[in-house]
Amino acid sequence: MALKLYGAPMSTGTTRVMIALHEKDLDFELVPVDLFAGEQKEPPFLSKNPFGLIPALEDGDLTLFESRAITAYVAEKHNETGTDLIRHRDLKESALVKVWKEVESQQYDPAISPIVYQHVVAPIRGQSPDQAIIDANVEKLGKVLDIYEARLSESKYLSGDFYSLADLHHLPFTYYFMKTPYASLINERPHVKAWWEDISSRPAFKKVAEGMTFGDL
C-alpha cells in the first residue's frame, strides 16, 4: 500500500515530509487538503490530526502527524533505502543529527517563520505585515546564523560532512525566506550561503520546490 500524505504542496510542513520521501525514493500519494476552505479543521482530517494542522501521514494502519516526527519515522523505517538521513550506523553522527535537528526546531524556526509569515502569509490573509515583528526576528535570525556560519566553517553540513535531516528540515522556510528582501542574512555569510546553495540544489528538493508557489513568491 502506498503511503498517503495529507497536506498542501505550498505548506512548509508538508514539503518537509515530501523532501524526505523523495530522498528515500519512496512512492506516496499526496492527498490535497484545502487550507483556504478550512478542510484541516473538519472532522475527516481532525481524525488524523486532532490539532487541525497539516500534514498527516498514513502508512497502513499507522497515522502520524507533526512533520519532523514523520520525517524521523520515514528515515528510521527505510534506513537502508535512498539517502541515510539519520546516520543510523554511527552513534556519534546520529547524535549530532539529533542535536542540529533540535537547533532547527528550537532556534532557527522560531526566528525565520515569523518573518515569512509577516512578509508572505499576512498579505494573503488581508493583513498588513507587522514590521516590528519582522525587525525583531531578523535580529534573532542574524544571531542564529552567526552560530551557523561558525559551525559551517568547520563542516560541510550542520551535523558533519554528510547531509541529514538536520539540513533537510531547514529547506521549506529558507526557500520562502530567500525570496524576501531579507535574503542578505544568508547571502552575506559565505559558509551559510554555500550550505544553502548545496542543500537547495538536491534533486529531491527541486522536485518539491516546483509546487511551492505561495502568494507572489
C-alpha positions as CSV (number, residue, x, y, z in Angstrom):
1,M,0.0,0.0,0.0
2,A,1.3,3.4,-1.0
3,L,2.0,6.0,1.7
4,K,-0.6,8.7,1.9
5,L,0.4,12.2,2.8
6,Y,-2.3,14.6,3.6
7,G,-1.3,18.2,3.1
8,A,-0.7,21.1,0.6
9,P,2.3,21.5,-1.7
10,M,3.0,25.0,-0.6
11,S,2.9,24.1,3.1
12,T,6.3,24.1,4.9
13,G,5.3,21.0,7.0
14,T,4.0,19.1,4.0
15,T,7.1,19.9,1.9
16,R,9.4,18.9,4.7
17,V,7.9,15.4,4.6
18,M,7.8,15.3,0.8
19,I,11.5,16.1,0.5
20,A,12.3,13.2,2.9
21,L,10.1,10.8,1.0
22,H,11.9,11.7,-2.3
23,E,15.3,11.4,-0.6
24,K,14.2,7.9,0.3
25,D,13.0,7.1,-3.2
26,L,9.5,6.2,-1.8
27,D,6.3,6.2,-3.7
28,F,3.5,8.2,-2.0
29,E,0.1,9.7,-2.7
30,L,-0.3,13.4,-1.9
31,V,-3.9,13.9,-0.8
32,P,-4.7,17.6,-1.0
33,V,-6.1,19.4,2.0
34,D,-7.7,22.8,1.1
35,L,-6.4,25.1,3.8
36,F,-8.3,28.1,2.5
37,A,-11.6,26.2,2.7
38,G,-10.7,25.1,6.2
39,E,-10.6,21.3,5.4
40,Q,-7.9,20.8,8.1
41,K,-10.5,21.8,10.7
42,E,-13.2,19.4,9.5
43,P,-13.9,16.0,11.2
44,P,-12.4,13.9,8.4
45,F,-9.0,15.5,8.8
46,L,-9.3,16.0,12.6
47,S,-9.5,12.2,12.8
48,K,-5.9,12.2,11.5
49,N,-4.6,15.2,13.5
50,P,-6.8,16.5,16.3
51,F,-4.9,19.8,16.3
52,G,-6.2,20.5,12.8
53,L,-2.7,21.2,11.2
54,I,-1.2,19.6,8.2
55,P,0.5,17.3,7.3
56,A,-0.6,13.8,8.3
57,L,0.9,10.6,7.0
58,E,-0.9,7.2,6.7
59,D,1.3,4.1,6.5
60,G,-1.1,1.2,6.6
61,D,-2.9,1.3,9.9
62,L,-0.5,3.9,11.3
63,T,-1.3,7.6,11.2
64,L,1.2,10.2,12.2
65,F,1.2,14.0,12.4
66,E,3.9,16.6,13.1
67,S,6.3,16.9,10.1
68,R,9.5,16.4,12.0
69,A,8.2,13.2,13.7
70,I,7.1,12.0,10.3
71,T,10.5,12.6,8.6
72,A,12.2,10.7,11.5
73,Y,9.8,7.8,11.1
74,V,10.4,7.6,7.4
75,A,14.2,7.8,7.8
76,E,14.2,5.1,10.5
77,K,11.8,2.7,8.8
78,H,13.6,3.0,5.5
79,N,17.1,3.4,6.8
80,E,18.6,1.1,4.0
81,T,16.8,3.0,1.2
82,G,17.9,6.1,-0.5
83,T,19.9,8.7,1.5
84,D,20.8,7.9,5.0
85,L,19.2,10.9,6.7
86,I,19.9,9.8,10.4
87,R,23.3,8.2,10.1
88,H,22.0,5.1,11.8
89,R,25.3,3.2,11.6
90,D,27.3,5.7,13.6
91,L,26.2,6.6,17.2
92,K,28.2,9.9,17.3
93,E,27.0,11.1,13.9
94,S,23.4,10.1,14.8
95,A,23.7,12.1,18.0
96,L,24.8,15.2,16.1
97,V,21.9,14.9,13.7
98,K,19.6,14.9,16.7
99,V,21.3,18.0,18.2
100,W,21.0,20.0,15.0
101,K,17.5,18.9,14.3
102,E,16.7,20.4,17.7
103,V,18.6,23.6,16.9
104,E,16.4,23.9,13.7
105,S,13.2,23.5,15.6
106,Q,14.1,25.5,18.7
107,Q,16.3,28.3,17.4
108,Y,16.1,28.6,13.7
109,D,12.4,28.0,13.0
110,P,11.1,30.4,15.7
111,A,13.2,33.2,14.2
112,I,12.6,32.6,10.5
113,S,8.9,31.6,10.5
114,P,7.5,34.9,11.8
115,I,9.4,36.8,9.0
116,V,8.0,34.5,6.3
117,Y,4.5,34.7,7.9
118,Q,4.5,38.5,8.0
119,H,6.0,39.0,4.6
120,V,4.1,36.3,2.7
121,V,1.1,34.9,4.6
122,A,-0.3,38.1,6.2
123,P,-0.9,39.9,2.9
124,I,-2.7,36.8,1.5
125,R,-5.0,37.0,4.6
126,G,-5.7,40.7,4.0
127,Q,-3.4,41.7,6.9
128,S,-0.7,44.3,6.8
129,P,2.8,43.0,7.7
130,D,3.9,44.0,11.1
131,Q,7.4,45.5,10.6
132,A,8.2,45.4,14.3
133,I,7.8,41.6,14.3
134,I,9.9,41.3,11.2
135,D,12.6,43.5,12.6
136,A,12.8,41.7,15.9
137,N,13.1,38.3,14.3
138,V,15.6,39.5,11.7
139,E,17.8,40.4,14.6
140,K,17.2,37.0,16.2
141,L,17.8,35.1,13.0
142,G,21.0,37.0,12.4
143,K,22.4,35.8,15.8
144,V,21.4,32.2,15.0
145,L,23.1,32.5,11.6
146,D,26.3,33.8,13.1
147,I,26.4,30.4,15.0
148,Y,25.6,28.6,11.8
149,E,28.4,30.4,10.0
150,A,30.9,29.3,12.6
151,R,29.6,25.7,12.6
152,L,29.6,25.5,8.8
153,S,33.2,26.8,8.6
154,E,34.1,23.5,10.3
155,S,32.0,21.1,8.4
156,K,30.1,21.0,5.1
157,Y,26.7,20.3,6.7
158,L,25.4,21.0,10.1
159,S,25.9,17.6,11.7
160,G,29.2,16.9,9.9
161,D,30.4,16.2,6.4
162,F,27.1,14.5,5.4
163,Y,23.6,15.6,4.5
164,S,21.0,14.6,7.0
165,L,17.5,15.5,8.4
166,A,19.2,18.3,10.3
167,D,19.8,20.1,7.0
168,L,16.7,18.9,5.2
169,H,14.4,20.4,7.9
170,H,15.7,23.9,7.0
171,L,14.7,23.8,3.4
172,P,11.0,24.9,3.3
173,F,11.1,28.0,5.3
174,T,14.5,29.1,4.0
175,Y,13.2,28.7,0.4
176,Y,10.5,31.2,1.1
177,F,12.8,33.4,3.1
178,M,15.2,33.7,0.2
179,K,12.5,35.3,-1.8
180,T,12.0,38.1,0.7
181,P,14.1,41.3,1.0
182,Y,15.9,39.8,3.9
183,A,17.8,37.1,1.9
184,S,21.0,39.0,2.6
185,L,21.1,37.4,6.0
186,I,22.0,34.2,4.3
187,N,24.0,35.6,1.4
188,E,26.3,37.8,3.4
189,R,27.6,34.7,5.4
190,P,29.7,32.8,2.9
191,H,29.6,29.4,4.6
192,V,25.9,29.6,5.2
193,K,25.3,30.7,1.6
194,A,27.4,27.8,0.3
195,W,25.5,25.4,2.5
196,W,22.1,26.8,1.3
197,E,23.1,26.6,-2.3
198,D,24.2,23.0,-1.8
199,I,21.1,21.7,0.0
200,S,18.7,23.6,-2.2
201,S,20.2,22.1,-5.3
202,R,19.5,18.5,-4.3
203,P,17.1,16.7,-6.8
204,A,14.7,15.7,-4.0
205,F,14.2,19.3,-3.0
206,K,14.0,20.6,-6.6
207,K,11.1,18.2,-7.3
208,V,9.2,19.6,-4.3
209,A,10.1,23.3,-4.9
210,E,8.2,23.2,-8.2
211,G,4.9,23.2,-6.3
212,M,6.0,25.7,-3.7
213,T,4.0,28.7,-5.0
214,F,2.7,30.9,-2.3
215,G,1.2,34.4,-2.9
216,D,3.6,36.4,-5.1
217,L,6.6,34.1,-4.4
